């Protein structure tokens, strides 16, 4: 699956789970983040730097979606694979 289509499918999954996804300018001189899961006014949402490419946006969205229960939710195999790969990579990064 191409990165643009994967991103679209991940966005659809987030919408199905009622998780708002926003693209905004999040990188500043003080904060060099690229985005991720956050709580804003008591609501969990995923915010991603809008200037990133499709592949990186999809990766960050997949990482954010790892925090949600997907049991009982139909997820396309390629999308589930992307989420599982993001979780494995994120877990490996946190070990180091």
OpenMM code with the backbone's topology and positions (N, CA, C; nanometers):
from openmm import Vec3, app, unit

residues = "UNK UNK UNK UNK UNK UNK UNK UNK UNK UNK UNK UNK UNK UNK UNK UNK UNK UNK UNK UNK UNK UNK UNK UNK UNK UNK UNK UNK UNK UNK UNK UNK UNK UNK UNK UNK UNK UNK UNK UNK UNK UNK UNK UNK UNK UNK UNK UNK UNK UNK UNK UNK UNK UNK UNK UNK UNK UNK UNK UNK UNK UNK UNK UNK UNK UNK UNK UNK UNK UNK UNK UNK UNK UNK UNK UNK UNK UNK UNK UNK UNK UNK UNK UNK UNK UNK UNK UNK UNK UNK UNK UNK UNK UNK UNK UNK".split()
positions = [
    Vec3(0.0853, -0.1176, 0.0000),
    Vec3(0.0000, 0.0000, 0.0000),
    Vec3(0.0897, 0.1237, 0.0000),
    Vec3(0.0583, 0.2181, -0.0865),
    Vec3(0.1343, 0.3430, -0.0944),
    Vec3(0.1105, 0.4268, 0.0318),
    Vec3(0.2078, 0.5111, 0.0635),
    Vec3(0.2024, 0.5909, 0.1866),
    Vec3(0.0783, 0.6804, 0.1913),
    Vec3(0.0409, 0.7409, 0.0803),
    Vec3(-0.0752, 0.8299, 0.0774),
    Vec3(-0.2037, 0.7526, 0.1079),
    Vec3(-0.2180, 0.6347, 0.0499),
    Vec3(-0.3373, 0.5534, 0.0756),
    Vec3(-0.3368, 0.5017, 0.2199),
    Vec3(-0.2201, 0.4605, 0.2696),
    Vec3(-0.2096, 0.4140, 0.4078),
    Vec3(-0.2519, 0.5246, 0.5039),
    Vec3(-0.2045, 0.6459, 0.4801),
    Vec3(-0.2426, 0.7588, 0.5643),
    Vec3(-0.3945, 0.7776, 0.5616),
    Vec3(-0.4536, 0.7705, 0.4456),
    Vec3(-0.5985, 0.7857, 0.4321),
    Vec3(-0.6724, 0.6771, 0.5107),
    Vec3(-0.6249, 0.5547, 0.5032),
    Vec3(-0.6893, 0.4433, 0.5750),
    Vec3(-0.6726, 0.4590, 0.7259),
    Vec3(-0.5566, 0.5065, 0.7692),
    Vec3(-0.5343, 0.5310, 0.9119),
    Vec3(-0.6260, 0.6429, 0.9613),
    Vec3(-0.6442, 0.7459, 0.8794),
    Vec3(-0.7357, 0.8548, 0.9148),
    Vec3(-0.8789, 0.8028, 0.9269),
    Vec3(-0.9181, 0.7132, 0.8361),
    Vec3(-1.0516, 0.6545, 0.8419),
    Vec3(-1.0695, 0.5738, 0.9706),
    Vec3(-0.9673, 0.4994, 1.0087),
    Vec3(-0.9732, 0.4214, 1.1320),
    Vec3(-0.9860, 0.5145, 1.2526),
    Vec3(-0.9076, 0.6205, 1.2552),
    Vec3(-0.9157, 0.7168, 1.3649),
    Vec3(-1.0560, 0.7769, 1.3725),
    Vec3(-1.1133, 0.8088, 1.2592),
    Vec3(-1.2487, 0.8642, 1.2562),
    Vec3(-1.3487, 0.7621, 1.3101),
    Vec3(-1.3335, 0.6365, 1.2701),
    Vec3(-1.4210, 0.5300, 1.3172),
    Vec3(-1.4120, 0.5169, 1.4700),
    Vec3(-1.2920, 0.5369, 1.5245),
    Vec3(-1.2702, 0.5285, 1.6691),
    Vec3(-1.3031, 0.6591, 1.7401),
    Vec3(-1.3444, 0.7594, 1.6631),
    Vec3(-1.3774, 0.8930, 1.7160),
    Vec3(-1.2560, 0.9607, 1.7809),
    Vec3(-1.1432, 0.9473, 1.7133),
    Vec3(-1.0202, 1.0112, 1.7580),
    Vec3(-0.9897, 1.1238, 1.6593),
    Vec3(-1.0005, 1.2483, 1.7030),
    Vec3(-0.9706, 1.3588, 1.6123),
    Vec3(-0.8225, 1.3576, 1.5713),
    Vec3(-0.7993, 1.3802, 1.4440),
    Vec3(-0.6636, 1.3924, 1.3908),
    Vec3(-0.6529, 1.5316, 1.3312),
    Vec3(-0.5517, 1.6049, 1.3738),
    Vec3(-0.5303, 1.7408, 1.3246),
    Vec3(-0.3888, 1.7525, 1.2694),
    Vec3(-0.3759, 1.8300, 1.1636),
    Vec3(-0.2456, 1.8612, 1.1059),
    Vec3(-0.2212, 2.0095, 1.1305),
    Vec3(-0.1107, 2.0391, 1.1953),
    Vec3(-0.0824, 2.1772, 1.2334),
    Vec3(0.0676, 2.1992, 1.2341),
    Vec3(0.1078, 2.3232, 1.2450),
    Vec3(0.2491, 2.3571, 1.2595),
    Vec3(0.2849, 2.3354, 1.4061),
    Vec3(0.3470, 2.2235, 1.4368),
    Vec3(0.3801, 2.1942, 1.5761),
    Vec3(0.5273, 2.2188, 1.6071),
    Vec3(0.6107, 2.2229, 1.5082),
    Vec3(0.7528, 2.2454, 1.5307),
    Vec3(0.7853, 2.3926, 1.5447),
    Vec3(0.8518, 2.4281, 1.6529),
    Vec3(0.8974, 2.5657, 1.6748),
    Vec3(1.0414, 2.5589, 1.7211),
    Vec3(1.1028, 2.6731, 1.7448),
    Vec3(1.2396, 2.6741, 1.7947),
    Vec3(1.2479, 2.6107, 1.9326),
    Vec3(1.1444, 2.6317, 2.0161),
    Vec3(1.1450, 2.5752, 2.1506),
    Vec3(1.1010, 2.4295, 2.1527),
    Vec3(1.0147, 2.3917, 2.0613),
    Vec3(0.9597, 2.2565, 2.0579),
    Vec3(0.9815, 2.1991, 1.9196),
    Vec3(1.0635, 2.0977, 1.9110),
    Vec3(1.0973, 2.0406, 1.7810),
    Vec3(1.0177, 1.9139, 1.7514),
    Vec3(0.9073, 1.8952, 1.8212),
    Vec3(0.8262, 1.7749, 1.8020),
    Vec3(0.7665, 1.7658, 1.6631),
    Vec3(0.7278, 1.6443, 1.6285),
    Vec3(0.6672, 1.6184, 1.4990),
    Vec3(0.5201, 1.5816, 1.5141),
    Vec3(0.4788, 1.5591, 1.6391),
    Vec3(0.3398, 1.5289, 1.6647),
    Vec3(0.3227, 1.3996, 1.7406),
    Vec3(0.1960, 1.3675, 1.7666),
    Vec3(0.1630, 1.2454, 1.8380),
    Vec3(0.0327, 1.2596, 1.9139),
    Vec3(0.0082, 1.1628, 2.0010),
    Vec3(-0.1126, 1.1599, 2.0813),
    Vec3(-0.1018, 1.2614, 2.1941),
    Vec3(-0.2090, 1.3352, 2.2182),
    Vec3(-0.2111, 1.4305, 2.3285),
    Vec3(-0.3524, 1.4400, 2.3834),
    Vec3(-0.3641, 1.5049, 2.4980),
    Vec3(-0.4948, 1.5320, 2.5569),
    Vec3(-0.5117, 1.6827, 2.5564),
    Vec3(-0.6180, 1.7279, 2.4928),
    Vec3(-0.6465, 1.8703, 2.4813),
    Vec3(-0.7894, 1.8930, 2.5285),
    Vec3(-0.8032, 1.9720, 2.6342),
    Vec3(-0.9343, 1.9989, 2.6929),
    Vec3(-1.0086, 1.8693, 2.7260),
    Vec3(-0.9333, 1.7735, 2.7801),
    Vec3(-0.9911, 1.6477, 2.8239),
    Vec3(-1.0203, 1.5478, 2.7138),
    Vec3(-0.9855, 1.5799, 2.5917),
    Vec3(-1.0132, 1.4922, 2.4783),
    Vec3(-0.8826, 1.4422, 2.4176),
    Vec3(-0.8751, 1.3105, 2.3987),
    Vec3(-0.7560, 1.2555, 2.3326),
    Vec3(-0.7653, 1.2830, 2.1840),
    Vec3(-0.6532, 1.3285, 2.1290),
    Vec3(-0.6464, 1.3550, 1.9857),
    Vec3(-0.5031, 1.3333, 1.9391),
    Vec3(-0.4876, 1.3230, 1.8100),
    Vec3(-0.3550, 1.3060, 1.7506),
    Vec3(-0.3284, 1.4299, 1.6665),
    Vec3(-0.2162, 1.4949, 1.6966),
    Vec3(-0.1762, 1.6145, 1.6236),
    Vec3(-0.0442, 1.5838, 1.5541),
    Vec3(-0.0371, 1.6160, 1.4263),
    Vec3(0.0801, 1.5838, 1.3449),
    Vec3(0.1256, 1.7079, 1.2688),
    Vec3(0.2559, 1.7250, 1.2616),
    Vec3(0.3153, 1.8359, 1.1856),
    Vec3(0.2684, 1.8272, 1.0406),
    Vec3(0.2093, 1.9355, 0.9935),
    Vec3(0.1480, 1.9334, 0.8605),
    Vec3(0.2474, 1.9328, 0.7450),
    Vec3(0.3716, 1.9717, 0.7678),
    Vec3(0.4679, 1.9803, 0.6578),
    Vec3(0.5385, 1.8477, 0.6301),
    Vec3(0.5090, 1.7455, 0.7094),
    Vec3(0.5744, 1.6157, 0.6890),
    Vec3(0.5194, 1.5467, 0.5649),
    Vec3(0.5952, 1.4524, 0.5128),
    Vec3(0.5492, 1.3728, 0.3995),
    Vec3(0.4480, 1.2676, 0.4421),
    Vec3(0.3832, 1.2056, 0.3441),
    Vec3(0.2806, 1.1063, 0.3721),
    Vec3(0.3328, 0.9918, 0.4582),
    Vec3(0.4509, 0.9426, 0.4272),
    Vec3(0.5058, 0.8277, 0.4994),
    Vec3(0.5238, 0.8598, 0.6481),
    Vec3(0.5800, 0.9766, 0.6784),
    Vec3(0.6047, 1.0138, 0.8175),
    Vec3(0.4736, 1.0446, 0.8895),
    Vec3(0.3795, 1.1071, 0.8219),
    Vec3(0.2481, 1.1309, 0.8824),
    Vec3(0.1804, 0.9982, 0.9161),
    Vec3(0.1874, 0.9027, 0.8232),
    Vec3(0.1273, 0.7712, 0.8460),
    Vec3(0.1950, 0.7017, 0.9639),
    Vec3(0.3256, 0.7117, 0.9733),
    Vec3(0.3993, 0.6484, 1.0835),
    Vec3(0.3565, 0.7083, 1.2172),
    Vec3(0.3494, 0.8399, 1.2253),
    Vec3(0.3097, 0.9054, 1.3501),
    Vec3(0.1643, 0.8755, 1.3866),
    Vec3(0.0770, 0.8709, 1.2881),
    Vec3(-0.0620, 0.8378, 1.3147),
    Vec3(-0.0730, 0.6929, 1.3620),
    Vec3(0.0011, 0.6034, 1.2999),
    Vec3(0.0004, 0.4632, 1.3416),
    Vec3(0.0501, 0.4494, 1.4853),
    Vec3(0.1552, 0.5226, 1.5201),
    Vec3(0.2052, 0.5196, 1.6580),
    Vec3(0.0962, 0.5676, 1.7541),
    Vec3(0.0287, 0.6748, 1.7197),
    Vec3(-0.0790, 0.7253, 1.8044),
    Vec3(-0.1910, 0.6241, 1.8215),
    Vec3(-0.2236, 0.5528, 1.7154),
    Vec3(-0.3320, 0.4556, 1.7207),
    Vec3(-0.2967, 0.3316, 1.8018),
    Vec3(-0.1686, 0.3093, 1.8284),
    Vec3(-0.1304, 0.1945, 1.9114),
    Vec3(-0.1830, 0.2078, 2.0529),
    Vec3(-0.2201, 0.3275, 2.0931),
    Vec3(-0.2672, 0.3523, 2.2291),
    Vec3(-0.4156, 0.3201, 2.2480),
    Vec3(-0.4819, 0.2768, 2.1429),
    Vec3(-0.6249, 0.2517, 2.1489),
    Vec3(-0.6549, 0.1043, 2.1286),
    Vec3(-0.7632, 0.0587, 2.1912),
    Vec3(-0.8060, -0.0804, 2.1821),
    Vec3(-0.8705, -0.1039, 2.0460),
    Vec3(-0.8115, -0.1926, 1.9688),
    Vec3(-0.8632, -0.2224, 1.8356),
    Vec3(-0.9342, -0.3570, 1.8316),
    Vec3(-0.9517, -0.4203, 1.9490),
    Vec3(-1.0248, -0.5462, 1.9553),
    Vec3(-1.1684, -0.5217, 1.9098),
    Vec3(-1.2174, -0.6088, 1.8259),
    Vec3(-1.3546, -0.5967, 1.7797),
    Vec3(-1.3751, -0.4929, 1.6715),
    Vec3(-1.2671, -0.4320, 1.6254),
    Vec3(-1.2749, -0.3316, 1.5194),
    Vec3(-1.2121, -0.3910, 1.3940),
    Vec3(-1.2854, -0.3861, 1.2811),
    Vec3(-1.2256, -0.4355, 1.1580),
    Vec3(-1.1183, -0.3376, 1.1126),
    Vec3(-0.9986, -0.3907, 1.0921),
    Vec3(-0.8860, -0.3106, 1.0451),
    Vec3(-0.8259, -0.3845, 0.9264),
    Vec3(-0.8112, -0.3154, 0.8153),
    Vec3(-0.7487, -0.3770, 0.6981),
    Vec3(-0.6142, -0.4364, 0.7374),
    Vec3(-0.5787, -0.5520, 0.6829),
    Vec3(-0.4515, -0.6154, 0.7195),
    Vec3(-0.3303, -0.5232, 0.7030),
    Vec3(-0.3232, -0.4469, 0.5958),
    Vec3(-0.2083, -0.3581, 0.5743),
    Vec3(-0.2036, -0.2479, 0.6801),
    Vec3(-0.3194, -0.2027, 0.7233),
    Vec3(-0.3267, -0.0982, 0.8253),
    Vec3(-0.2876, -0.1568, 0.9602),
    Vec3(-0.3393, -0.2752, 0.9921),
    Vec3(-0.3029, -0.3414, 1.1179),
    Vec3(-0.1523, -0.3667, 1.1219),
    Vec3(-0.0972, -0.4097, 1.0099),
    Vec3(0.0468, -0.4347, 1.0008),
    Vec3(0.1259, -0.3060, 1.0276),
    Vec3(0.0809, -0.1954, 0.9718),
    Vec3(0.1493, -0.0671, 0.9926),
    Vec3(0.1439, -0.0260, 1.1394),
    Vec3(0.0296, -0.0472, 1.2037),
    Vec3(0.0155, -0.0125, 1.3452),
    Vec3(0.1046, -0.1016, 1.4307),
    Vec3(0.1071, -0.2312, 1.4014),
    Vec3(0.1921, -0.3232, 1.4775),
    Vec3(0.3403, -0.2912, 1.4570),
    Vec3(0.3793, -0.2565, 1.3349),
    Vec3(0.5184, -0.2196, 1.3074),
    Vec3(0.5553, -0.0910, 1.3810),
    Vec3(0.4637, 0.0039, 1.3847),
    Vec3(0.4880, 0.1305, 1.4557),
    Vec3(0.5045, 0.1050, 1.6046),
    Vec3(0.4212, 0.0155, 1.6597),
    Vec3(0.4305, -0.0171, 1.8020),
    Vec3(0.5636, -0.0842, 1.8325),
    Vec3(0.6040, -0.1782, 1.7482),
    Vec3(0.7311, -0.2483, 1.7693),
    Vec3(0.8483, -0.1505, 1.7620),
    Vec3(0.8453, -0.0601, 1.6650),
    Vec3(0.9539, 0.0379, 1.6503),
    Vec3(0.9547, 0.1352, 1.7679),
    Vec3(0.8368, 0.1783, 1.8119),
    Vec3(0.8263, 0.2707, 1.9245),
    Vec3(0.8738, 0.2025, 2.0531),
    Vec3(0.8372, 0.0757, 2.0713),
    Vec3(0.8832, 0.0004, 2.1884),
    Vec3(1.0346, -0.0136, 2.1868),
    Vec3(1.0938, -0.0414, 2.0697),
    Vec3(1.2382, -0.0550, 2.0587),
    Vec3(1.3076, 0.0772, 2.0905),
    Vec3(1.2489, 0.1886, 2.0444),
    Vec3(1.3067, 0.3203, 2.0725),
    Vec3(1.3037, 0.3526, 2.2217),
    Vec3(1.1958, 0.3118, 2.2900),
    Vec3(1.1841, 0.3432, 2.4325),
    Vec3(1.2780, 0.2580, 2.5180),
    Vec3(1.3219, 0.1448, 2.4663),
    Vec3(1.4160, 0.0592, 2.5403),
    Vec3(1.5545, 0.1193, 2.5390),
    Vec3(1.5893, 0.1861, 2.4326),
    Vec3(1.7255, 0.2397, 2.4190),
    Vec3(1.7489, 0.3567, 2.5059),
] * unit.nanometer
topology = app.Topology()
chain = topology.addChain("A")
for resn in residues:
    res = topology.addResidue(resn, chain)
    for name in ("N", "CA", "C"):
        topology.addAtom(name, app.Element.getBySymbol(name[0]), res)
